[in-house]
């Protein structure tokens, strides 16, 4: 409970100002488990050791595990005196500000009270203890094999974490986003259960397209035709609740309606069109491979090996391919949003003709089969494929959910001020139309 509401107000104001001026390295509120759990979670996330220094106390355990209101901030040593002086301006906070720990390079957690060691243990040992309950539950609920792989990845203290590598040249970002004149039309296709159309429309509109909301019922009724459309974006979600298999009910609405099947077949055959299928749209289009030129090598998408819906940021690599969306992006590695229950690419037989355009990689940039870096167990880490001519591209990850920096939980200095690297997909579609 807060004994002094003014302290909460002053604390919030101080934290906001320190953060805006770049003084905060990290922040974590003290809650479940108290101070010790707060510090350990910060150490686990940063893969660093800590020397925790407590004053002489009759009950250090109470100090470590108290769940009263509080927070831990990390600052640089060079800024310590400035930050302490800054907090001292607030009378309500003076008695609440303490230096509690410093980092070390030994991957050890040491707790001192009045200068005496009361606990010393390796970071990995404590991380294992912290993770075992989750692992035990996960092994029962999920695939025990992927549960073991995730525990192994958690305990790997050499893992460098996510990053962006081989960023495309900044000059390629200089594209006119004010867009005078007529904008090319892209159909943002949705069906019952689809939920990703708003972000998809926003991304294409930002790139200079006129995003047109198109429901399958519009095409079935004939009120909207694809004849005047140059781009088709097939969005993510859960069409028909995935009851018939992810995307297959949606594909059936095309396949078993003669006029609709002809409409889509004619669109895919036109050389002046492009198609992007994301998540459920990827699954739907893969079931229509027989009416898409150059798509016979595409996989079906089956249930994740973890046996669970996966929603996380995953590292992917852009592979060499003819995809118009990934022009000049070969070799780019970056985190991207994924959210699916049936994303495992399954091929009757992998061949050299298979045109991957995106693959899951670990944080070292190596294509992987291991969970959770590969969230679904796709062979060869396949996350996206493209047609022979590159006009039709499918991917399970969601670039439309992370095309702006503010959509990500972390911003790389390599990103532009506003756009993330994934905006290049939509810019490339516009460049292809212009050229």
Secondary structure, DSSP 8 states (H G I E B T S, - for coil): --S-HHHHHHHHHHHHHHHHTT--SEEEE--TTHHHHHHHHHHHHHT-EEEEEE-S-S-HHHHHH--SS-EEEE--GGGHHHHHHHHTT-TTTGGG----EEEESSSEEEEEETTEEEEEEEHHHHHHHHHHHHHHHHHHHS-HHHHHHHHHHHT-TT------BS---GGGG---SS--S---EEEEEE-TTB--HHHHHHHHHHTT-EEEEEEHHHHHHTSS-STT-SEEEE--B-GGGGTTSTTHHHHHHHHT-HHHHHHHHHHHH-TT-EEEEETHHHHHHHTTGGGSTT-TT--EEE--TTSS-EEEEEEEEE-S---GGGTT-TT-EEEEEEEESS-EEE-SS--TT--EEEEEB-TTS-B--STTTSSS--GGGEEEEE-TTSSEEEESSBGGGSSBGGGSSS--TTS-SSB-TTHHHHHHHHHHHH-
